[in-house]
Structures are given as C-alpha cells and as structure tokens.
Amino acid sequence: MSKVYLALQDNDLSRYIVEAVEADNPNVTVIYQPAMIRMEREDSLVVRRSTVEEKLGQSWDVQELHLNLITIGGNVDEDDEQFSLSWQR
C-alpha cells in the first residue's frame, strides 16, 4: 500500500500536533523542511483530539488543524474526535 501524508506549517502549534501524531502512529516518518513539517506513514495516519490536547495542555478543536495545513495525501475521514488519512474508502 502507498504512504499517506500530512504537511503542516512549521510553527509552535504544529510542533504539538507532530508530537501527538508520533505518539499515536508508530513508524510515522517526520520530515522537517523549511517552513514545513511533513509526516508520512504506510496505510493510515490519525490526528486524535485527545492526544493533541494532552500535548498542548489545553482544549483543541480538530478543525483547527486546517489553519496550519499545507497539503494532504489520502482519503480524509474527519469528526470531532480525530482527523484520519488512508487510501481505503
């Protein structure tokens, strides 16, 4: 299967999101580029609200991810609790 990916602007909030993604997604690859952080993983990748809130130390709405989002690769499944990417439908 192909890799899914998520790229965010490189800023303070995104760094907490990256920490949360690393905690919830074993074997995720994080690539730091100028002004961008790209995360990629085979099959699927999930950003969980609860883990981001734990890392951030305050409440966080999954919709806030879109404020820092540059690009994605994969099919999106999103609700109030998580944002997930996969190539499955």
PDB file of N, CA, C and O in Angstrom:
ATOM      1  N   MET A   1       0.835  -1.182   0.000  1.00  0.00           N
ATOM      2  CA  MET A   1       0.000   0.000   0.000  1.00  0.00           C
ATOM      3  C   MET A   1       0.881   1.247   0.000  1.00  0.00           C
ATOM      4  O   MET A   1       2.044   1.181   0.398  1.00  0.00           O
ATOM      5  N   SER A   2       0.356   2.345  -0.428  1.00  0.00           N
ATOM      6  CA  SER A   2       1.088   3.605  -0.519  1.00  0.00           C
ATOM      7  C   SER A   2       1.072   4.364   0.802  1.00  0.00           C
ATOM      8  O   SER A   2       0.278   4.088   1.701  1.00  0.00           O
ATOM      9  N   LYS A   3       1.966   5.317   0.879  1.00  0.00           N
ATOM     10  CA  LYS A   3       2.027   6.165   2.067  1.00  0.00           C
ATOM     11  C   LYS A   3       0.977   7.265   1.981  1.00  0.00           C
ATOM     12  O   LYS A   3       0.689   7.787   0.903  1.00  0.00           O
ATOM     13  N   VAL A   4       0.415   7.604   3.128  1.00  0.00           N
ATOM     14  CA  VAL A   4      -0.406   8.801   3.260  1.00  0.00           C
ATOM     15  C   VAL A   4       0.484   9.867   3.879  1.00  0.00           C
ATOM     16  O   VAL A   4       1.481   9.543   4.526  1.00  0.00           O
ATOM     17  N   TYR A   5       0.138  11.126   3.689  1.00  0.00           N
ATOM     18  CA  TYR A   5       0.977  12.182   4.250  1.00  0.00           C
ATOM     19  C   TYR A   5       0.151  13.397   4.636  1.00  0.00           C
ATOM     20  O   TYR A   5      -0.954  13.619   4.141  1.00  0.00           O
ATOM     21  N   LEU A   6       0.730  14.167   5.532  1.00  0.00           N
ATOM     22  CA  LEU A   6       0.135  15.386   6.053  1.00  0.00           C
ATOM     23  C   LEU A   6       1.269  16.382   6.227  1.00  0.00           C
ATOM     24  O   LEU A   6       2.272  16.071   6.870  1.00  0.00           O
ATOM     25  N   ALA A   7       1.125  17.571   5.666  1.00  0.00           N
ATOM     26  CA  ALA A   7       2.149  18.608   5.802  1.00  0.00           C
ATOM     27  C   ALA A   7       1.535  19.827   6.483  1.00  0.00           C
ATOM     28  O   ALA A   7       0.462  20.299   6.106  1.00  0.00           O
ATOM     29  N   LEU A   8       2.240  20.321   7.488  1.00  0.00           N
ATOM     30  CA  LEU A   8       1.791  21.473   8.263  1.00  0.00           C
ATOM     31  C   LEU A   8       2.831  22.581   8.214  1.00  0.00           C
ATOM     32  O   LEU A   8       4.015  22.326   7.992  1.00  0.00           O
ATOM     33  N   GLN A   9       2.374  23.827   8.427  1.00  0.00           N
ATOM     34  CA  GLN A   9       3.308  24.934   8.588  1.00  0.00           C
ATOM     35  C   GLN A   9       4.159  24.656   9.822  1.00  0.00           C
ATOM     36  O   GLN A   9       3.666  24.101  10.804  1.00  0.00           O
ATOM     37  N   ASP A  10       5.411  25.032   9.778  1.00  0.00           N
ATOM     38  CA  ASP A  10       6.302  24.820  10.921  1.00  0.00           C
ATOM     39  C   ASP A  10       6.136  25.981  11.895  1.00  0.00           C
ATOM     40  O   ASP A  10       6.755  27.034  11.742  1.00  0.00           O
ATOM     41  N   ASN A  11       5.284  25.766  12.906  1.00  0.00           N
ATOM     42  CA  ASN A  11       5.079  26.777  13.941  1.00  0.00           C
ATOM     43  C   ASN A  11       4.868  26.075  15.282  1.00  0.00           C
ATOM     44  O   ASN A  11       4.882  24.845  15.347  1.00  0.00           O
ATOM     45  N   ASP A  12       4.675  26.840  16.339  1.00  0.00           N
ATOM     46  CA  ASP A  12       4.575  26.259  17.683  1.00  0.00           C
ATOM     47  C   ASP A  12       3.431  25.257  17.810  1.00  0.00           C
ATOM     48  O   ASP A  12       3.633  24.168  18.346  1.00  0.00           O
ATOM     49  N   LEU A  13       2.239  25.599  17.332  1.00  0.00           N
ATOM     50  CA  LEU A  13       1.105  24.688  17.446  1.00  0.00           C
ATOM     51  C   LEU A  13       1.350  23.398  16.664  1.00  0.00           C
ATOM     52  O   LEU A  13       1.031  22.309  17.142  1.00  0.00           O
ATOM     53  N   SER A  14       1.905  23.521  15.486  1.00  0.00           N
ATOM     54  CA  SER A  14       2.167  22.330  14.671  1.00  0.00           C
ATOM     55  C   SER A  14       3.126  21.375  15.364  1.00  0.00           C
ATOM     56  O   SER A  14       3.009  20.160  15.202  1.00  0.00           O
ATOM     57  N   ARG A  15       4.056  21.894  16.119  1.00  0.00           N
ATOM     58  CA  ARG A  15       5.005  21.017  16.815  1.00  0.00           C
ATOM     59  C   ARG A  15       4.295  20.131  17.842  1.00  0.00           C
ATOM     60  O   ARG A  15       4.681  18.978  18.036  1.00  0.00           O
ATOM     61  N   TYR A  16       3.258  20.665  18.501  1.00  0.00           N
ATOM     62  CA  TYR A  16       2.466  19.845  19.424  1.00  0.00           C
ATOM     63  C   TYR A  16       1.660  18.796  18.658  1.00  0.00           C
ATOM     64  O   TYR A  16       1.520  17.660  19.112  1.00  0.00           O
ATOM     65  N   ILE A  17       1.137  19.177  17.509  1.00  0.00           N
ATOM     66  CA  ILE A  17       0.393  18.226  16.679  1.00  0.00           C
ATOM     67  C   ILE A  17       1.315  17.100  16.228  1.00  0.00           C
ATOM     68  O   ILE A  17       0.919  15.934  16.232  1.00  0.00           O
ATOM     69  N   VAL A  18       2.535  17.440  15.843  1.00  0.00           N
ATOM     70  CA  VAL A  18       3.512  16.422  15.430  1.00  0.00           C
ATOM     71  C   VAL A  18       3.804  15.467  16.589  1.00  0.00           C
ATOM     72  O   VAL A  18       3.862  14.254  16.387  1.00  0.00           O
ATOM     73  N   GLU A  19       3.988  15.998  17.791  1.00  0.00           N
ATOM     74  CA  GLU A  19       4.219  15.140  18.962  1.00  0.00           C
ATOM     75  C   GLU A  19       3.058  14.169  19.160  1.00  0.00           C
ATOM     76  O   GLU A  19       3.269  12.993  19.458  1.00  0.00           O
ATOM     77  N   ALA A  20       1.842  14.661  18.994  1.00  0.00           N
ATOM     78  CA  ALA A  20       0.660  13.812  19.152  1.00  0.00           C
ATOM     79  C   ALA A  20       0.599  12.741  18.067  1.00  0.00           C
ATOM     80  O   ALA A  20       0.280  11.586  18.347  1.00  0.00           O
ATOM     81  N   VAL A  21       0.901  13.120  16.846  1.00  0.00           N
ATOM     82  CA  VAL A  21       0.896  12.158  15.739  1.00  0.00           C
ATOM     83  C   VAL A  21       1.943  11.078  15.979  1.00  0.00           C
ATOM     84  O   VAL A  21       1.685   9.897  15.747  1.00  0.00           O
ATOM     85  N   GLU A  22       3.117  11.477  16.440  1.00  0.00           N
ATOM     86  CA  GLU A  22       4.169  10.493  16.731  1.00  0.00           C
ATOM     87  C   GLU A  22       3.730   9.525  17.828  1.00  0.00           C
ATOM     88  O   GLU A  22       4.055   8.339  17.773  1.00  0.00           O
ATOM     89  N   ALA A  23       2.995  10.022  18.822  1.00  0.00           N
ATOM     90  CA  ALA A  23       2.533   9.166  19.915  1.00  0.00           C
ATOM     91  C   ALA A  23       1.478   8.161  19.451  1.00  0.00           C
ATOM     92  O   ALA A  23       1.443   7.030  19.936  1.00  0.00           O
ATOM     93  N   ASP A  24       0.626   8.566  18.521  1.00  0.00           N
ATOM     94  CA  ASP A  24      -0.499   7.724  18.096  1.00  0.00           C
ATOM     95  C   ASP A  24      -0.229   6.883  16.855  1.00  0.00           C
ATOM     96  O   ASP A  24      -1.024   6.002  16.526  1.00  0.00           O
ATOM     97  N   ASN A  25       0.876   7.138  16.160  1.00  0.00           N
ATOM     98  CA  ASN A  25       1.146   6.460  14.890  1.00  0.00           C
ATOM     99  C   ASN A  25       2.553   5.871  14.878  1.00  0.00           C
ATOM    100  O   ASN A  25       3.504   6.545  14.481  1.00  0.00           O
ATOM    101  N   PRO A  26       2.690   4.624  15.309  1.00  0.00           N
ATOM    102  CA  PRO A  26       4.018   4.000  15.264  1.00  0.00           C
ATOM    103  C   PRO A  26       4.572   4.024  13.834  1.00  0.00           C
ATOM    104  O   PRO A  26       3.826   3.888  12.864  1.00  0.00           O
ATOM    105  N   ASN A  27       5.854   4.193  13.726  1.00  0.00           N
ATOM    106  CA  ASN A  27       6.550   4.184  12.433  1.00  0.00           C
ATOM    107  C   ASN A  27       6.224   5.365  11.524  1.00  0.00           C
ATOM    108  O   ASN A  27       6.480   5.301  10.322  1.00  0.00           O
ATOM    109  N   VAL A  28       5.663   6.443  12.075  1.00  0.00           N
ATOM    110  CA  VAL A  28       5.458   7.632  11.253  1.00  0.00           C
ATOM    111  C   VAL A  28       6.819   8.261  10.972  1.00  0.00           C
ATOM    112  O   VAL A  28       7.691   8.284  11.841  1.00  0.00           O
ATOM    113  N   THR A  29       6.991   8.761   9.776  1.00  0.00           N
ATOM    114  CA  THR A  29       8.214   9.466   9.405  1.00  0.00           C
ATOM    115  C   THR A  29       7.922  10.959   9.421  1.00  0.00           C
ATOM    116  O   THR A  29       6.984  11.420   8.771  1.00  0.00           O
ATOM    117  N   VAL A  30       8.721  11.710  10.159  1.00  0.00           N
ATOM    118  CA  VAL A  30       8.557  13.165  10.241  1.00  0.00           C
ATOM    119  C   VAL A  30       9.738  13.804   9.530  1.00  0.00           C
ATOM    120  O   VAL A  30      10.895  13.529   9.850  1.00  0.00           O
ATOM    121  N   ILE A  31       9.432  14.660   8.559  1.00  0.00           N
ATOM    122  CA  ILE A  31      10.454  15.320   7.753  1.00  0.00           C
ATOM    123  C   ILE A  31      10.323  16.828   7.964  1.00  0.00           C
ATOM    124  O   ILE A  31       9.299  17.425   7.633  1.00  0.00           O
ATOM    125  N   TYR A  32      11.373  17.431   8.517  1.00  0.00           N
ATOM    126  CA  TYR A  32      11.380  18.877   8.737  1.00  0.00           C
ATOM    127  C   TYR A  32      12.006  19.551   7.524  1.00  0.00           C
ATOM    128  O   TYR A  32      13.145  19.263   7.158  1.00  0.00           O
ATOM    129  N   GLN A  33      11.250  20.448   6.909  1.00  0.00           N
ATOM    130  CA  GLN A  33      11.717  21.210   5.759  1.00  0.00           C
ATOM    131  C   GLN A  33      11.557  22.690   6.092  1.00  0.00           C
ATOM    132  O   GLN A  33      10.889  23.030   7.069  1.00  0.00           O
ATOM    133  N   PRO A  34      12.149  23.563   5.308  1.00  0.00           N
ATOM    134  CA  PRO A  34      11.975  24.987   5.586  1.00  0.00           C
ATOM    135  C   PRO A  34      10.488  25.369   5.619  1.00  0.00           C
ATOM    136  O   PRO A  34       9.775  25.211   4.628  1.00  0.00           O
ATOM    137  N   ALA A  35      10.043  25.862   6.746  1.00  0.00           N
ATOM    138  CA  ALA A  35       8.680  26.356   6.951  1.00  0.00           C
ATOM    139  C   ALA A  35       7.606  25.275   6.882  1.00  0.00           C
ATOM    140  O   ALA A  35       6.420  25.603   6.852  1.00  0.00           O
ATOM    141  N   MET A  36       7.988  23.986   6.855  1.00  0.00           N
ATOM    142  CA  MET A  36       7.003  22.922   6.717  1.00  0.00           C
ATOM    143  C   MET A  36       7.453  21.669   7.465  1.00  0.00           C
ATOM    144  O   MET A  36       8.640  21.347   7.513  1.00  0.00           O
ATOM    145  N   ILE A  37       6.481  20.972   8.044  1.00  0.00           N
ATOM    146  CA  ILE A  37       6.731  19.671   8.658  1.00  0.00           C
ATOM    147  C   ILE A  37       5.841  18.664   7.940  1.00  0.00           C
ATOM    148  O   ILE A  37       4.617  18.801   7.926  1.00  0.00           O
ATOM    149  N   ARG A  38       6.461  17.661   7.349  1.00  0.00           N
ATOM    150  CA  ARG A  38       5.719  16.631   6.615  1.00  0.00           C
ATOM    151  C   ARG A  38       5.771  15.331   7.410  1.00  0.00           C
ATOM    152  O   ARG A  38       6.837  14.890   7.838  1.00  0.00           O
ATOM    153  N   MET A  39       4.601  14.727   7.599  1.00  0.00           N
ATOM    154  CA  MET A  39       4.503  13.438   8.275  1.00  0.00           C
ATOM    155  C   MET A  39       3.934  12.437   7.290  1.00  0.00           C
ATOM    156  O   MET A  39       2.930  12.706   6.630  1.00  0.00           O
ATOM    157  N   GLU A  40       4.576  11.279   7.192  1.00  0.00           N
ATOM    158  CA  GLU A  40       4.073  10.259   6.281  1.00  0.00           C
ATOM    159  C   GLU A  40       4.148   8.887   6.941  1.00  0.00           C
ATOM    160  O   GLU A  40       4.981   8.631   7.811  1.00  0.00           O
ATOM    161  N   ARG A  41       3.248   8.018   6.493  1.00  0.00           N
ATOM    162  CA  ARG A  41       3.159   6.685   7.097  1.00  0.00           C
ATOM    163  C   ARG A  41       2.469   5.744   6.118  1.00  0.00           C
ATOM    164  O   ARG A  41       1.587   6.156   5.365  1.00  0.00           O
ATOM    165  N   GLU A  42       2.871   4.497   6.132  1.00  0.00           N
ATOM    166  CA  GLU A  42       2.207   3.481   5.317  1.00  0.00           C
ATOM    167  C   GLU A  42       0.770   3.290   5.797  1.00  0.00           C
ATOM    168  O   GLU A  42       0.509   3.265   6.999  1.00  0.00           O
ATOM    169  N   ASP A  43      -0.143   3.156   4.864  1.00  0.00           N
ATOM    170  CA  ASP A  43      -1.545   2.781   5.093  1.00  0.00           C
ATOM    171  C   ASP A  43      -2.436   3.859   5.696  1.00  0.00           C
ATOM    172  O   ASP A  43      -3.446   4.215   5.089  1.00  0.00           O
ATOM    173  N   SER A  44      -2.098   4.390   6.867  1.00  0.00           N
ATOM    174  CA  SER A  44      -3.001   5.349   7.513  1.00  0.00           C
ATOM    175  C   SER A  44      -2.241   6.239   8.487  1.00  0.00           C
ATOM    176  O   SER A  44      -1.131   5.927   8.918  1.00  0.00           O
ATOM    177  N   LEU A  45      -2.878   7.359   8.819  1.00  0.00           N
ATOM    178  CA  LEU A  45      -2.316   8.310   9.778  1.00  0.00           C
ATOM    179  C   LEU A  45      -3.491   8.971  10.484  1.00  0.00           C
ATOM    180  O   LEU A  45      -4.471   9.341   9.837  1.00  0.00           O
ATOM    181  N   VAL A  46      -3.405   9.124  11.793  1.00  0.00           N
ATOM    182  CA  VAL A  46      -4.507   9.722  12.543  1.00  0.00           C
ATOM    183  C   VAL A  46      -3.987  10.832  13.458  1.00  0.00           C
ATOM    184  O   VAL A  46      -2.920  10.713  14.061  1.00  0.00           O
ATOM    185  N   VAL A  47      -4.766  11.914  13.545  1.00  0.00           N
ATOM    186  CA  VAL A  47      -4.520  13.004  14.493  1.00  0.00           C
ATOM    187  C   VAL A  47      -5.703  12.975  15.459  1.00  0.00           C
ATOM    188  O   VAL A  47      -6.828  13.286  15.069  1.00  0.00           O
ATOM    189  N   ARG A  48      -5.460  12.609  16.702  1.00  0.00           N
ATOM    190  CA  ARG A  48      -6.528  12.493  17.701  1.00  0.00           C
ATOM    191  C   ARG A  48      -6.605  13.753  18.557  1.00  0.00           C
ATOM    192  O   ARG A  48      -5.593  14.249  19.053  1.00  0.00           O
ATOM    193  N   ARG A  49      -7.817  14.257  18.719  1.00  0.00           N
ATOM    194  CA  ARG A  49      -8.041  15.453  19.532  1.00  0.00           C
ATOM    195  C   ARG A  49      -7.493  15.261  20.941  1.00  0.00           C
ATOM    196  O   ARG A  49      -6.802  16.138  21.461  1.00  0.00           O
ATOM    197  N   SER A  50      -7.791  14.134  21.556  1.00  0.00           N
ATOM    198  CA  SER A  50      -7.384  13.908  22.950  1.00  0.00           C
ATOM    199  C   SER A  50      -5.867  13.937  23.121  1.00  0.00           C
ATOM    200  O   SER A  50      -5.367  14.457  24.118  1.00  0.00           O
ATOM    201  N   THR A  51      -5.140  13.388  22.168  1.00  0.00           N
ATOM    202  CA  THR A  51      -3.676  13.374  22.278  1.00  0.00           C
ATOM    203  C   THR A  51      -3.099  14.764  22.052  1.00  0.00           C
ATOM    204  O   THR A  51      -2.158  15.162  22.738  1.00  0.00           O
ATOM    205  N   VAL A  52      -3.652  15.506  21.098  1.00  0.00           N
ATOM    206  CA  VAL A  52      -3.180  16.876  20.873  1.00  0.00           C
ATOM    207  C   VAL A  52      -3.449  17.714  22.119  1.00  0.00           C
ATOM    208  O   VAL A  52      -2.586  18.485  22.539  1.00  0.00           O
ATOM    209  N   GLU A  53      -4.638  17.575  22.716  1.00  0.00           N
ATOM    210  CA  GLU A  53      -4.951  18.322  23.935  1.00  0.00           C
ATOM    211  C   GLU A  53      -3.986  17.972  25.065  1.00  0.00           C
ATOM    212  O   GLU A  53      -3.570  18.846  25.826  1.00  0.00           O
ATOM    213  N   GLU A  54      -3.636  16.705  25.170  1.00  0.00           N
ATOM    214  CA  GLU A  54      -2.685  16.270  26.200  1.00  0.00           C
ATOM    215  C   GLU A  54      -1.321  16.926  25.995  1.00  0.00           C
ATOM    216  O   GLU A  54      -0.713  17.398  26.955  1.00  0.00           O
ATOM    217  N   LYS A  55      -0.842  16.959  24.769  1.00  0.00           N
ATOM    218  CA  LYS A  55       0.469  17.551  24.468  1.00  0.00           C
ATOM    219  C   LYS A  55       0.433  19.067  24.591  1.00  0.00           C
ATOM    220  O   LYS A  55       1.384  19.680  25.075  1.00  0.00           O
ATOM    221  N   LEU A  56      -0.668  19.670  24.150  1.00  0.00           N
ATOM    222  CA  LEU A  56      -0.815  21.125  24.131  1.00  0.00           C
ATOM    223  C   LEU A  56      -1.123  21.696  25.519  1.00  0.00           C
ATOM    224  O   LEU A  56      -0.734  22.822  25.830  1.00  0.00           O
ATOM    225  N   GLY A  57      -1.819  20.919  26.349  1.00  0.00           N
ATOM    226  CA  GLY A  57      -2.177  21.379  27.682  1.00  0.00           C
ATOM    227  C   GLY A  57      -3.405  22.259  27.716  1.00  0.00           C
ATOM    228  O   GLY A  57      -3.614  22.986  28.687  1.00  0.00           O
ATOM    229  N   GLN A  58      -4.222  22.213  26.681  1.00  0.00           N
ATOM    230  CA  GLN A  58      -5.472  22.974  26.627  1.00  0.00           C
ATOM    231  C   GLN A  58      -6.395  22.329  25.610  1.00  0.00           C
ATOM    232  O   GLN A  58      -5.990  21.429  24.873  1.00  0.00           O
ATOM    233  N   SER A  59      -7.639  22.793  25.572  1.00  0.00           N
ATOM    234  CA  SER A  59      -8.585  22.206  24.628  1.00  0.00           C
ATOM    235  C   SER A  59      -8.195  22.572  23.195  1.00  0.00           C
ATOM    236  O   SER A  59      -7.606  23.622  22.938  1.00  0.00           O
ATOM    237  N   TRP A  60      -8.541  21.677  22.277  1.00  0.00           N
ATOM    238  CA  TRP A  60      -8.184  21.844  20.866  1.00  0.00           C
ATOM    239  C   TRP A  60      -9.295  21.250  20.020  1.00  0.00           C
ATOM    240  O   TRP A  60      -9.753  20.138  20.281  1.00  0.00           O
ATOM    241  N   ASP A  61      -9.726  21.982  19.015  1.00  0.00           N
ATOM    242  CA  ASP A  61     -10.757  21.524  18.082  1.00  0.00           C
ATOM    243  C   ASP A  61     -10.069  20.963  16.842  1.00  0.00           C
ATOM    244  O   ASP A  61      -9.159  21.590  16.300  1.00  0.00           O
ATOM    245  N   VAL A  62     -10.492  19.799  16.397  1.00  0.00           N
ATOM    246  CA  VAL A  62      -9.881  19.164  15.226  1.00  0.00           C
ATOM    247  C   VAL A  62      -9.897  20.102  14.018  1.00  0.00           C
ATOM    248  O   VAL A  62      -8.984  20.052  13.194  1.00  0.00           O
ATOM    249  N   GLN A  63     -10.907  20.947  13.901  1.00  0.00           N
ATOM    250  CA  GLN A  63     -10.985  21.891  12.782  1.00  0.00           C
ATOM    251  C   GLN A  63      -9.809  22.871  12.759  1.00  0.00           C
ATOM    252  O   GLN A  63      -9.478  23.416  11.706  1.00  0.00           O
ATOM    253  N   GLU A  64      -9.182  23.096  13.908  1.00  0.00           N
ATOM    254  CA  GLU A  64      -8.031  23.994  13.973  1.00  0.00           C
ATOM    255  C   GLU A  64      -6.841  23.463  13.177  1.00  0.00           C
ATOM    256  O   GLU A  64      -5.939  24.223  12.823  1.00  0.00           O
ATOM    257  N   LEU A  65      -6.837  22.174  12.899  1.00  0.00           N
ATOM    258  CA  LEU A  65      -5.773  21.592  12.084  1.00  0.00           C
ATOM    259  C   LEU A  65      -5.687  22.296  10.732  1.00  0.00           C
ATOM    260  O   LEU A  65      -4.596  22.481  10.193  1.00  0.00           O
ATOM    261  N   HIS A  66      -6.836  22.687  10.187  1.00  0.00           N
ATOM    262  CA  HIS A  66      -6.879  23.308   8.866  1.00  0.00           C
ATOM    263  C   HIS A  66      -6.175  24.665   8.815  1.00  0.00           C
ATOM    264  O   HIS A  66      -5.788  25.119   7.739  1.00  0.00           O
ATOM    265  N   LEU A  67      -6.008  25.312   9.965  1.00  0.00           N
ATOM    266  CA  LEU A  67      -5.319  26.603   9.998  1.00  0.00           C
ATOM    267  C   LEU A  67      -3.834  26.471   9.689  1.00  0.00           C
ATOM    268  O   LEU A  67      -3.210  27.423   9.222  1.00  0.00           O
ATOM    269  N   ASN A  68      -3.263  25.297   9.947  1.00  0.00           N
ATOM    270  CA  ASN A  68      -1.835  25.063   9.734  1.00  0.00           C
ATOM    271  C   ASN A  68      -1.552  24.098   8.592  1.00  0.00           C
ATOM    272  O   ASN A  68      -0.394  23.826   8.274  1.00  0.00           O
ATOM    273  N   LEU A  69      -2.601  23.587   7.980  1.00  0.00           N
ATOM    274  CA  LEU A  69      -2.481  22.566   6.948  1.00  0.00           C
ATOM    275  C   LEU A  69      -1.957  23.144   5.635  1.00  0.00           C
ATOM    276  O   LEU A  69      -2.450  24.164   5.154  1.00  0.00           O
ATOM    277  N   ILE A  70      -0.953  22.481   5.062  1.00  0.00           N
ATOM    278  CA  ILE A  70      -0.442  22.860   3.745  1.00  0.00           C
ATOM    279  C   ILE A  70      -0.984  21.919   2.687  1.00  0.00           C
ATOM    280  O   ILE A  70      -1.537  22.365   1.681  1.00  0.00           O
ATOM    281  N   THR A  71      -0.831  20.611   2.906  1.00  0.00           N
ATOM    282  CA  THR A  71      -1.312  19.630   1.934  1.00  0.00           C
ATOM    283  C   THR A  71      -1.493  18.273   2.600  1.00  0.00           C
ATOM    284  O   THR A  71      -0.935  18.004   3.664  1.00  0.00           O
ATOM    285  N   ILE A  72      -2.285  17.425   1.952  1.00  0.00           N
ATOM    286  CA  ILE A  72      -2.502  16.064   2.436  1.00  0.00           C
ATOM    287  C   ILE A  72      -2.457  15.104   1.259  1.00  0.00           C
ATOM    288  O   ILE A  72      -2.642  15.498   0.108  1.00  0.00           O
ATOM    289  N   GLY A  73      -2.211  13.853   1.566  1.00  0.00           N
ATOM    290  CA  GLY A  73      -2.299  12.794   0.569  1.00  0.00           C
ATOM    291  C   GLY A  73      -3.022  11.625   1.189  1.00  0.00           C
ATOM    292  O   GLY A  73      -2.520  11.010   2.130  1.00  0.00           O
ATOM    293  N   GLY A  74      -4.192  11.310   0.678  1.00  0.00           N
ATOM    294  CA  GLY A  74      -5.000  10.221   1.210  1.00  0.00           C
ATOM    295  C   GLY A  74      -6.449  10.650   1.304  1.00  0.00           C
ATOM    296  O   GLY A  74      -6.775  11.826   1.143  1.00  0.00           O
ATOM    297  N   ASN A  75      -7.309   9.688   1.565  1.00  0.00           N
ATOM    298  CA  ASN A  75      -8.725   9.965   1.761  1.00  0.00           C
ATOM    299  C   ASN A  75      -8.941  10.398   3.205  1.00  0.00           C
ATOM    300  O   ASN A  75      -8.413   9.786   4.134  1.00  0.00           O
ATOM    301  N   VAL A  76      -9.719  11.457   3.383  1.00  0.00           N
ATOM    302  CA  VAL A  76      -9.936  12.053   4.705  1.00  0.00           C
ATOM    303  C   VAL A  76     -11.193  11.491   5.355  1.00  0.00           C
ATOM    304  O   VAL A  76     -12.235  11.359   4.713  1.00  0.00           O
ATOM    305  N   ASP A  77     -11.079  11.166   6.625  1.00  0.00           N
ATOM    306  CA  ASP A  77     -12.216  10.838   7.478  1.00  0.00           C
ATOM    307  C   ASP A  77     -12.046  11.713   8.715  1.00  0.00           C
ATOM    308  O   ASP A  77     -11.069  11.584   9.452  1.00  0.00           O
ATOM    309  N   GLU A  78     -13.005  12.597   8.931  1.00  0.00           N
ATOM    310  CA  GLU A  78     -12.852  13.599   9.989  1.00  0.00           C
ATOM    311  C   GLU A  78     -14.128  13.703  10.806  1.00  0.00           C
ATOM    312  O   GLU A  78     -15.231  13.703  10.259  1.00  0.00           O
ATOM    313  N   ASP A  79     -13.968  13.791  12.112  1.00  0.00           N
ATOM    314  CA  ASP A  79     -15.088  14.075  13.003  1.00  0.00           C
ATOM    315  C   ASP A  79     -14.570  14.922  14.165  1.00  0.00           C
ATOM    316  O   ASP A  79     -13.455  15.440  14.105  1.00  0.00           O
ATOM    317  N   ASP A  80     -15.365  15.065  15.212  1.00  0.00           N
ATOM    318  CA  ASP A  80     -14.965  15.912  16.345  1.00  0.00           C
ATOM    319  C   ASP A  80     -13.811  15.334  17.146  1.00  0.00           C
ATOM    320  O   ASP A  80     -13.160  16.063  17.894  1.00  0.00           O
ATOM    321  N   GLU A  81     -13.542  14.047  17.009  1.00  0.00           N
ATOM    322  CA  GLU A  81     -12.521  13.378  17.806  1.00  0.00           C
ATOM    323  C   GLU A  81     -11.203  13.143  17.085  1.00  0.00           C
ATOM    324  O   GLU A  81     -10.161  13.019  17.729  1.00  0.00           O
ATOM    325  N   GLN A  82     -11.231  13.079  15.740  1.00  0.00           N
ATOM    326  CA  GLN A  82      -9.995  12.768  15.023  1.00  0.00           C
ATOM    327  C   GLN A  82     -10.060  13.177  13.562  1.00  0.00           C
ATOM    328  O   GLN A  82     -11.130  13.381  12.988  1.00  0.00           O
ATOM    329  N   PHE A  83      -8.877  13.288  12.988  1.00  0.00           N
ATOM    330  CA  PHE A  83      -8.679  13.533  11.560  1.00  0.00           C
ATOM    331  C   PHE A  83      -7.809  12.379  11.084  1.00  0.00           C
ATOM    332  O   PHE A  83      -6.681  12.221  11.549  1.00  0.00           O
ATOM    333  N   SER A  84      -8.320  11.575  10.165  1.00  0.00           N
ATOM    334  CA  SER A  84      -7.533  10.426   9.724  1.00  0.00           C
ATOM    335  C   SER A  84      -7.408  10.392   8.210  1.00  0.00           C
ATOM    336  O   SER A  84      -8.290  10.841   7.479  1.00  0.00           O
ATOM    337  N   LEU A  85      -6.285   9.847   7.765  1.00  0.00           N
ATOM    338  CA  LEU A  85      -5.983   9.692   6.346  1.00  0.00           C
ATOM    339  C   LEU A  85      -5.722   8.224   6.052  1.00  0.00           C
ATOM    340  O   LEU A  85      -5.069   7.532   6.833  1.00  0.00           O
ATOM    341  N   SER A  86      -6.231   7.758   4.930  1.00  0.00           N
ATOM    342  CA  SER A  86      -5.922   6.409   4.456  1.00  0.00           C
ATOM    343  C   SER A  86      -6.235   6.372   2.965  1.00  0.00           C
ATOM    344  O   SER A  86      -6.845   7.298   2.430  1.00  0.00           O
ATOM    345  N   TRP A  87      -5.822   5.320   2.308  1.00  0.00           N
ATOM    346  CA  TRP A  87      -6.161   5.151   0.897  1.00  0.00           C
ATOM    347  C   TRP A  87      -7.376   4.246   0.738  1.00  0.00           C
ATOM    348  O   TRP A  87      -7.797   3.968  -0.385  1.00  0.00           O
ATOM    349  N   GLN A  88      -7.940   3.785   1.848  1.00  0.00           N
ATOM    350  CA  GLN A  88      -9.157   2.972   1.787  1.00  0.00           C
ATOM    351  C   GLN A  88     -10.360   3.890   1.766  1.00  0.00           C
ATOM    352  O   GLN A  88     -10.302   5.015   2.262  1.00  0.00           O
ATOM    353  N   ARG A  89     -11.427   3.418   1.203  1.00  0.00           N
ATOM    354  CA  ARG A  89     -12.650   4.232   1.159  1.00  0.00           C
ATOM    355  C   ARG A  89     -13.630   3.785   2.194  1.00  0.00           C
ATOM    356  O   ARG A  89     -14.715   4.355   2.303  1.00  0.00           O
TER     357      ARG A  89
END
